[in-house]
Amino acid sequence: MSGFAEQRSIATVALVVANYDEAIAWYVERLGFALSQDVDLGGGKRWVTVAPATGKGARLLLAEASCEEQASRIGNQTGGRVFLLLETDDFSRDHQAMLAKGVEFREAPRFEAYGTVAVFSDLYGNLWDLIEPKRQG
């Protein structure tokens, strides 16, 4: 026994944003996410989470920057590397839907040993992969 709970998961990932409402709108309207929670914490702070409408995978905590240092990280939380991966069971369907909603892809779809993938950016410039993993077997 490792001393850790048997049922652990990474359930929520914090994403620094410039404005709660514009971030909610972008993730809901452009990526088809659902607003999971929007709780007023007082003093202008909110607990805002969005997640894929399917309910699968981790939630994003949209954390509005509250100081200059946090604001300096908006759109570049990983130093220019892909930050998050949005997995799909149908790359072509989701790629076309995202293009139609105005999502900016940084490259054409490519076929890798691990699946079909293309990099896109969110409203702040964070890089994401849209990926359909290669089916095994």
C-alpha positions in Angstrom: 0.0 0.0 0.0 1.4 3.4 -1.0 -0.3 5.4 1.7 -2.3 7.4 -0.8 -6.0 7.1 -1.5 -7.0 4.5 -4.1 -9.3 6.8 -6.0 -7.4 10.0 -7.0 -7.5 11.9 -10.2 -6.5 15.3 -11.7 -10.0 16.8 -11.8 -9.4 20.5 -12.2 -6.7 22.6 -14.0 -6.4 26.3 -13.3 -6.2 28.6 -16.3 -5.3 32.3 -15.7 -7.7 34.5 -17.7 -8.2 38.2 -18.1 -11.9 38.3 -17.5 -14.4 35.6 -16.2 -17.2 36.4 -18.6 -15.3 36.6 -21.8 -13.5 33.4 -20.9 -16.8 31.6 -20.1 -18.3 32.8 -23.4 -15.3 31.7 -25.5 -15.1 28.2 -24.0 -18.9 27.6 -24.1 -19.5 29.1 -27.5 -16.3 28.1 -29.4 -15.4 24.8 -27.8 -18.9 23.7 -26.8 -17.9 23.4 -23.1 -20.5 23.6 -20.4 -20.4 26.0 -17.5 -20.1 23.8 -14.4 -19.9 26.3 -11.6 -20.0 30.1 -11.2 -19.9 30.9 -7.5 -19.5 34.5 -6.2 -16.7 34.4 -3.6 -17.0 38.1 -2.8 -14.6 41.0 -3.5 -14.9 40.4 -7.3 -13.6 36.8 -7.1 -15.5 33.9 -8.5 -15.1 30.1 -8.6 -15.8 29.4 -12.3 -15.3 26.0 -13.9 -16.1 24.9 -17.4 -15.7 21.4 -18.9 -16.5 19.4 -22.0 -20.2 19.0 -22.3 -19.8 15.2 -22.2 -18.7 15.5 -18.6 -15.6 13.5 -19.4 -12.1 14.7 -18.4 -10.9 17.5 -16.2 -12.6 20.8 -15.6 -10.9 24.1 -16.2 -10.9 26.6 -13.3 -11.1 30.0 -15.0 -9.0 32.1 -12.6 -9.2 35.8 -13.3 -5.8 37.4 -12.8 -5.7 39.5 -9.7 -2.3 41.2 -10.0 0.3 42.2 -12.6 2.4 39.1 -12.2 -0.6 36.8 -12.8 -1.7 39.0 -15.7 1.7 38.6 -17.3 1.1 34.8 -17.6 -2.2 35.1 -19.4 -1.9 33.2 -22.7 1.6 31.8 -22.0 1.3 29.6 -18.9 3.7 27.0 -20.4 6.3 29.2 -22.1 5.0 28.7 -25.6 4.4 24.9 -25.5 1.1 23.2 -25.9 -0.7 23.6 -22.6 -3.8 21.3 -22.8 -5.0 18.5 -25.0 -8.6 18.3 -26.1 -9.3 14.6 -26.9 -12.0 13.7 -29.4 -13.4 10.5 -30.9 -13.9 12.2 -34.2 -11.2 14.7 -35.2 -12.7 15.7 -38.5 -16.1 16.5 -37.0 -14.7 18.6 -34.2 -12.0 20.3 -36.3 -14.7 21.5 -38.8 -17.1 22.6 -36.0 -14.3 24.5 -34.3 -13.2 26.2 -37.5 -16.9 27.2 -38.1 -17.0 28.8 -34.7 -13.8 30.8 -35.4 -11.2 28.8 -33.5 -7.8 29.6 -34.8 -5.7 26.6 -35.8 -2.0 27.2 -36.0 -1.3 24.3 -38.4 -3.0 21.8 -40.7 -4.1 18.5 -39.2 -1.2 16.0 -39.1 -1.1 12.3 -38.6 1.3 11.0 -36.0 2.0 7.6 -34.6 -0.2 8.4 -31.6 -3.1 9.9 -33.5 -4.5 12.8 -35.6 -3.6 16.2 -34.1 -3.6 19.9 -34.8 -2.6 22.8 -32.6 -5.1 25.6 -31.9 -5.0 28.7 -29.7 -7.6 29.9 -27.2 -8.8 33.4 -26.8 -5.6 34.4 -25.0 -3.1 32.5 -27.1 -2.6 29.4 -25.0 -1.8 26.5 -27.2 -3.9 23.4 -27.2 -3.9 20.2 -29.2 -7.1 18.8 -30.7 -6.3 15.1 -30.8 -8.0 11.9 -31.8 -5.8 9.2 -30.4 -4.9 6.3 -32.7 -7.2 3.3 -31.9 -5.3 0.3 -30.7 -5.9 -3.1 -32.3 
